[in-house]
């Protein structure tokens, strides 16, 4: 089940709201139980057989969490920490990477049987949620949860279950027991959800149509202009697709009293790759920073160990996104760029004009998304070669012109929506402090939200192209 589906919008969410809010606030555990049941149903809807995997993950983290706290000896704590990490990563490794490893070894002539394993939706996310709980309790930054239903709710909470953001246990641990749902949070969350739904239905899906036509074309039959248009369209698609899901997740969380941290901060205005990764998928980069990079020594060590730590983190970042060589190369590609900015050309880059720095960043990011979107490393290299004129004509062909004419409104709106225009307008109205400005601040987003909701519903009813990119991770 996806947020941008008729089943979710017309049946699942309204039913949950009725069952949840008909229960008095003082009966917190019953409200939690209702939310847990609906979350488990939400996950089982996409693959009932994987519900057992989810329950196994919950059980492992609950049991191990009881024994990694300061109440036990260091030996016991380390034993259960190792058990939780090994079992959690073991399940992730089998379901997500066993086929990749078998095929890689077979390419070397081993002749191993290739497992026929289906990737469970969201396993990368709920595995990291469980590890966050175990490590936070082990470090003493969070207390072990004795109530198994609360741990189950944290790991399976449907807004962030299958495509993030990665919510730290320490962020929501207090909300599991005490949270204060109110009309203000509910209305703000609903509006945030609507804007996310509009980004998904009106922008991401349209840009996805353009990107698919380019990436599905054979390299020999594609012009350089179509390749560039496809790469730019996918750059917009993955941002609006993933940030839309994050917006909807944060909005839904707020409707039920949870306050998740932001996951995106206008990444395409960045003026360096380092800044880009401070703004993109913030929950993932901060997770690797706090649970991998800093424990390895971070930057408080020798230069070469620091480089080693960065390489490890970005290898894992690429591998986390997918069991394929192009994802690994994508992660290491960003690793090289970040190392370059940190140790080689970073000072020179900072002295350049902002426009040059912005162009430099956008060009690298666009090429990086080609690596991410391509079916294989060879496909990515061929596509990038076409972008720069290898075996293609630079003259726009009929398909490029058609796509530009057909989708030019969405392309223009996407550029505007990727910029902090909303923040600029809000700051301007707040500075003026006029009665009209105050009314616009209050009613403008609500009116716009209703308009976007109507268009989104219309698009949902008549459209069929509605994938979520990060569901496959």
C-alpha positions in Angstrom: 0.0 0.0 0.0 1.3 3.4 -0.9 0.2 6.8 0.5 -0.8 8.0 -3.0 -3.3 5.2 -3.6 -7.1 5.1 -3.5 -7.0 2.3 -0.9 -4.9 4.4 1.5 -6.7 7.7 1.0 -10.3 6.6 0.9 -10.3 3.5 3.2 -7.2 2.9 5.3 -6.5 6.5 6.6 -10.2 7.4 7.3 -10.8 4.1 9.1 -7.7 4.6 11.2 -8.6 8.1 12.1 -12.1 7.0 13.3 -10.9 4.0 15.3 -7.9 6.0 16.8 -9.7 9.2 17.8 -12.9 7.6 19.1 -10.7 6.3 21.9 -10.2 8.8 24.7 -6.7 10.3 25.0 -6.3 9.0 28.5 -6.4 5.4 27.1 -3.0 5.8 25.6 -2.1 2.1 25.3 -5.4 1.3 23.5 -4.7 4.1 21.0 -1.2 2.7 20.6 -2.6 -0.8 20.0 -5.0 0.5 17.3 -2.1 2.3 15.6 0.1 -0.9 15.9 -2.7 -3.1 14.4 -3.2 -0.7 11.4 0.6 -0.4 10.9 1.0 -4.2 10.7 -2.0 -4.4 8.3 -0.4 -1.6 6.2 2.8 -3.7 5.9 1.1 -7.0 5.4 -1.0 -5.5 2.6 2.0 -5.4 0.4 3.2 -8.9 1.2 1.5 -10.9 3.9 4.3 -13.6 4.1 6.8 -10.9 5.1 4.8 -10.0 8.2 6.5 -12.8 10.0 9.8 -11.2 9.1 8.7 -8.0 10.6 7.5 -9.7 13.8 10.8 -11.6 14.0 12.7 -8.3 13.7 10.5 -6.8 16.5 11.1 -9.8 18.7 14.9 -9.8 18.3 15.2 -6.1 19.1 12.8 -6.3 22.0 14.5 -9.3 23.7 18.1 -8.0 23.0 17.1 -4.5 24.1 16.2 -5.8 27.6 19.8 -7.1 28.1 22.0 -4.3 26.6 21.1 -1.7 29.2 23.3 -0.6 32.1 21.4 -2.9 34.4 23.4 -5.9 33.2 27.1 -6.8 33.2 29.3 -5.6 30.4 29.8 -9.1 29.1 26.0 -9.7 28.9 25.4 -6.3 27.3 28.1 -6.9 24.6 26.8 -10.4 23.9 23.2 -9.2 23.3 24.4 -6.2 21.3 26.4 -8.4 19.0 23.4 -10.8 18.7 21.0 -8.0 17.8 23.4 -6.6 15.2 24.3 -10.0 13.7 20.7 -11.2 13.5 19.4 -7.8 12.2 22.0 -7.4 9.5 21.9 -11.2 8.8 18.2 -10.9 7.8 18.9 -7.8 5.8 21.9 -9.5 4.1 20.0 -12.6 3.2 16.9 -11.0 1.7 18.7 -8.1 0.1 22.2 -9.2 -0.8 22.4 -13.0 -1.0 21.5 -13.0 -4.7 24.1 -10.3 -5.5 26.9 -12.2 -3.7 26.0 -15.5 -5.4 25.9 -13.9 -8.8 29.2 -12.0 -8.2 31.0 -15.2 -7.0 29.5 -17.1 -10.0 31.1 -14.5 -12.3 34.4 -15.7 -10.9 33.5 -19.3 -11.7 32.3 -20.7 -8.4 29.0 -22.2 -9.7 27.0 -21.4 -6.5 23.2 -21.8 -6.6 21.6 -18.3 -6.9 18.9 -17.9 -4.2 15.4 -17.0 -5.4 14.7 -14.4 -2.8 12.1 -11.6 -2.9 13.1 -8.3 -1.4 10.7 -7.4 1.4 9.5 -3.8 1.2 11.2 -1.4 3.6 13.6 -4.0 5.1 16.5 -1.5 5.0 14.5 1.1 6.9 13.0 -1.1 9.7 16.4 -2.8 10.1 18.0 0.5 10.8 15.2 1.5 13.2 15.8 -1.7 15.2 19.6 -1.1 15.3 19.0 2.5 16.4 17.0 1.3 19.4 19.6 -1.3 20.4 22.6 1.0 20.1 20.9 3.9 21.8 20.0 1.7 24.8 23.5 0.2 24.9 25.0 3.7 24.9 22.7 4.8 27.6 21.1 7.6 25.6 17.7 5.8 25.8 16.1 3.5 28.3 15.1 -0.1 27.4 11.4 -0.4 26.7 9.8 -3.1 28.9 6.5 -2.9 27.0 6.8 -5.0 23.8 3.9 -3.2 22.1 5.7 0.1 22.2 8.8 -1.4 20.6 6.6 -3.1 18.0 4.9 0.3 17.3 8.2 2.1 17.0 9.6 -0.4 14.4 6.3 -0.9 12.5 4.8 2.6 12.7 3.3 2.9 9.2 4.3 6.5 8.2 8.0 5.8 8.2 7.9 2.0 7.8 8.6 1.2 4.2 10.5 4.3 2.8 11.6 6.3 5.8 12.7 8.7 7.0 14.9 6.7 9.4 13.5 7.8 12.7 15.8 7.4 15.7 14.4 5.7 18.8 15.7 8.5 21.0 13.6 11.0 18.8 10.3 9.3 19.5 10.8 7.2 22.6 8.9 9.8 24.8 6.1 10.0 22.2 5.4 6.3 22.5 4.2 6.7 26.0 3.2 10.4 26.2 2.2 12.5 23.3 -0.4 15.3 23.0 -2.5 15.1 19.9 -4.2 18.5 19.2 -6.1 20.2 16.5 -3.2 22.5 15.5 -0.8 19.6 15.0 -3.4 17.6 13.2 -4.2 20.4 10.7 -0.6 21.2 10.1 0.2 17.5 9.6 -2.8 17.1 7.2 -1.6 20.2 5.2 2.0 18.8 5.1 0.6 15.5 3.8 -1.4 17.2 1.1 1.6 19.2 -0.2 3.6 15.9 -0.2 0.8 14.2 -2.1 0.8 17.0 -4.7 4.5 16.8 -5.2 4.2 13.1 -5.8 1.2 13.0 -8.1 1.7 16.3 -10.0 5.5 16.5 -10.3 7.3 13.3 -9.5 5.1 11.0 -11.6 5.2 13.3 -14.6 9.0 13.7 -14.5 9.1 9.9 -14.1 7.4 9.5 -17.5 10.0 11.7 -19.2 12.9 9.9 -17.4 11.6 6.5 -18.3 11.3 7.3 -22.0 15.0 8.4 -22.0 16.4 5.6 -19.9 14.4 2.9 -21.7 15.7 4.1 -25.1 18.6 2.3 -26.7 21.8 4.4 -26.6 22.3 4.2 -30.4 18.8 5.6 -31.0 18.9 8.5 -28.6 20.1 12.0 -29.1 22.2 13.9 -26.6 19.3 16.3 -26.0 17.0 13.4 -25.0 19.7 12.0 -22.7 20.1 15.3 -20.9 16.4 15.8 -20.7 16.0 12.3 -19.2 18.8 12.9 -16.7 17.4 16.2 -15.6 13.9 14.8 -15.3 15.1 11.9 -13.2 17.0 14.4 -11.0 13.7 16.1 -10.3 11.7 12.8 -10.1 13.8 11.3 -7.3 13.8 14.5 -5.3 10.1 15.1 -5.5 9.3 11.4 -5.2 11.4 10.8 -2.0 10.8 14.2 -0.4 7.1 13.9 -1.1 7.1 10.6 0.8 9.0 12.2 3.6 6.5 15.1 3.6 3.6 12.7 3.8 5.3 10.7 6.5 6.1 13.7 8.6 2.5 15.0 8.1 0.9 11.7 9.1 3.2 11.4 12.1 2.1 14.8 13.3 -1.6 13.9 12.8 -1.0 11.2 15.4 1.2 13.2 17.8 4.6 12.2 16.5 7.2 14.8 15.6 9.8 13.4 13.2 12.9 15.3 12.1 13.2 16.8 8.6 14.7 14.7 5.9 15.3 17.2 3.1 16.3 20.9 3.0 16.3 22.1 -0.6 19.4 20.0 -1.6 19.5 21.4 -5.2 20.5 24.8 -4.0 23.7 23.4 -2.5 27.0 24.9 -3.7 29.2 21.9 -3.0 28.8 18.1 -2.8 29.5 18.3 1.0 26.6 20.8 1.4 24.4 18.6 -0.8 24.7 15.7 1.5 23.9 17.9 4.5 20.6 18.6 2.8 19.7 15.3 1.1 18.2 12.3 3.0 19.4 13.8 6.2 18.1 10.9 8.3 20.4 8.4 6.5 23.5 10.5 6.4 23.1 11.3 10.1 22.5 7.6 10.9 25.8 6.6 9.2 27.6 9.5 10.8 26.5 8.6 14.4 26.5 4.8 14.2 29.4 4.1 11.8 31.6 7.1 11.1 32.0 8.4 14.7 32.5 5.0 16.3 35.2 4.3 13.7 37.0 7.5 14.9 35.4 10.1 12.7 37.8 12.9 12.0 39.4 12.7 15.4 42.2 10.4 14.2 45.0 10.5 11.7 44.4 11.7 8.1 44.6 8.3 6.6 42.3 6.7 9.2 39.9 9.6 8.5 40.0 8.8 4.8 39.4 5.1 5.6 36.4 6.0 7.7 34.9 8.1 4.9 35.5 5.3 2.3 33.8 2.7 4.6 30.7 5.0 5.2 30.2 5.8 1.5 30.7 2.2 0.4 28.0 1.2 2.9 25.8 4.1 1.8 26.0 3.0 -1.8 25.5 -0.7 -0.9 22.5 0.2 1.4 20.7 1.7 -1.6 20.9 -1.5 -3.6 22.6 -4.8 -4.3 24.2 -3.9 -7.6 27.6 -2.6 -8.7 26.2 0.7 -10.0 25.0 1.6 -6.5 28.4 0.7 -5.0 30.1 2.8 -7.7 27.6 5.6 -7.0 28.5 5.6 -3.3 32.3 5.5 -4.0 31.9 8.2 -6.6 30.5 10.5 -4.0 33.2 9.4 -1.6 35.9 10.5 -4.1 34.2 13.9 -4.5 33.8 14.4 -0.8 37.4 13.5 -0.1 38.4 15.9 -2.9 36.5 18.7 -1.4 37.8 18.0 2.1 41.5 17.6 1.2 42.2 18.9 -2.3 40.0 21.5 -4.0 37.6 22.5 -1.2 39.4 25.8 -0.4 39.6 26.7 -4.1 35.9 25.9 -4.5 34.9 28.2 -1.7 36.6 31.2 -3.4 34.7 30.7 -6.6 31.6 32.7 -7.5 28.4 31.2 -6.1 27.0 30.6 -9.7 30.1 28.5 -10.6 29.8 26.5 -7.4 26.2 25.9 -8.0 26.7 24.7 -11.6 29.5 22.5 -10.5 27.3 20.8 -7.8 24.3 20.4 -10.1 26.3 18.9 -12.9 27.9 16.3 -10.6 24.5 15.5 -9.0 22.8 15.0 -12.3 25.5 12.7 -13.5 25.4 10.8 -10.2 21.6 10.2 -10.6 22.3 8.6 -14.0 24.5 6.1 -12.1 21.6 5.6 -9.6 18.9 5.2 -12.2 20.6 3.1 -14.8 19.9 -0.7 -14.9 23.6 -1.5 -14.7 27.0 0.1 -14.7 27.5 -0.4 -18.4 24.1 1.2 -19.1 25.1 4.2 -17.0 28.4 4.6 -18.8 26.6 4.4 -22.2 24.0 6.9 -21.1 26.6 9.4 -19.9 28.5 8.9 -23.1 25.4 9.8 -25.1 24.9 12.9 -23.0 28.3 14.1 -24.1 27.9 13.2 -27.7 29.3 9.7 -28.0 27.5 8.0 -30.9 24.6 10.5 -30.9 23.6 13.8 -32.5 23.4 17.0 -30.4 20.4 18.1 -32.4 17.1 17.7 -30.5 15.1 14.9 -32.1 11.3 14.7 -32.4 10.9 12.9 -29.1 12.8 15.6 -27.2 10.7 18.3 -28.7 7.5 16.4 -28.0 8.3 15.8 -24.4 9.3 19.5 -23.9 6.0 20.7 -25.5 3.9 18.2 -23.7 5.3 18.6 -20.2 6.8 22.2 -20.1 4.4 23.4 -17.3 5.5 20.6 -15.0 9.2 21.2 -15.8 8.9 24.9 -15.0 7.0 24.3 -11.8 9.5 21.6 -10.7 12.3 24.1 -11.0 10.4 26.6 -8.9 9.4 24.0 -6.3 13.0 22.8 -5.9 13.9 26.3 -4.7 13.1 27.9 -1.3 10.5 30.2 -2.9 8.0 29.4 -0.2 10.4 30.4 2.5 11.2 33.7 0.7 7.5 34.6 0.4 6.8 33.7 4.0 9.8 35.8 5.3 8.7 38.7 3.2 5.1 38.6 4.5 6.3 38.2 8.1 8.6 41.3 7.8 5.8 43.5 6.4 3.4 42.7 9.2 0.4 44.0 7.3 -3.2 42.7 7.9 -3.3 41.4 4.4 0.0 39.7 4.8 -1.1 38.0 8.0 -4.2 36.7 6.3 -2.3 35.3 3.4 0.1 33.5 5.8 -2.9 31.9 7.5 -5.2 31.1 4.7 -2.9 31.0 1.7 -1.4 27.6 2.4 -4.8 26.2 3.2 -6.5 27.4 0.1 -3.5 26.2 -2.0 -3.6 22.9 -0.2 -7.3 22.4 -1.2 -6.6 23.2 -4.8 -3.6 20.9 -4.9 -5.6 18.1 -3.2 -8.3 18.4 -5.9 -5.8 18.2 -8.7 -4.0 15.3 -7.0 -7.2 13.3 -6.6 -8.0 13.9 -10.2 -4.6 12.7 -11.3 -4.9 9.7 -9.0 -8.2 8.7 -10.5 -7.3 9.0 -14.1 -3.6 8.1 -13.9 -1.8 4.7 -13.7 1.9 5.6 -13.4 2.4 5.8 -9.6 5.7 4.2 -8.4 7.7 5.1 -5.3 11.4 4.9 -6.1 12.6 4.2 -2.5 10.2 1.3 -2.0 12.8 -1.0 -3.6 15.4 -0.2 -1.0 
